[in-house]
Amino acid sequence: MSERRTRRWLARLFRRGAKQQEPLACRELVELVTAYLERALPPADRARVEAHLAACPHCTRYLEQMRQTIAATGKLHEDDLSPAARDALLAAFRGWKSG
C-alpha cells in the first residue's frame, strides 16, 4: 500500500474510531501496530490499541514479536546475508511494493 493511501486509510479509521469508539479487532491492531510503535496515533486511538492489548494475549504477543524484529533488524547488515538470502528479500520487497 502506498504511503499516501495508507495515510488516507488511517485518517478514515481514526474518524470512524473517534465517532464510534468501538473496540479494535485484531486485524485493525495489526494494521495500526507500526503507527502505535512510532507513537504516531492520536491519544484516543492509542487508548483503543492499549485497551485491546490488555484483553488480547495474541495481539500482545504479536506486538512483542514486532518489537523484537525491530531490535534484531537494527543489528543486521547487508554483509550478514548470503547472496541468495539478499536476492530473495529483494524479490519479496519488490513484489510487495508492486502488489
Buried (B, 14 or more C-beta within 10 A) or exposed (E): EEEEEEEEEBEEBBEEBEEEEEEBEEEBBBBBBEBBEEEEBEEEBBEBBEEBBEEBEEBBEBBEEBEEEEEEEEEEEEEEEEEEEEEEEEEEEEEEEEE
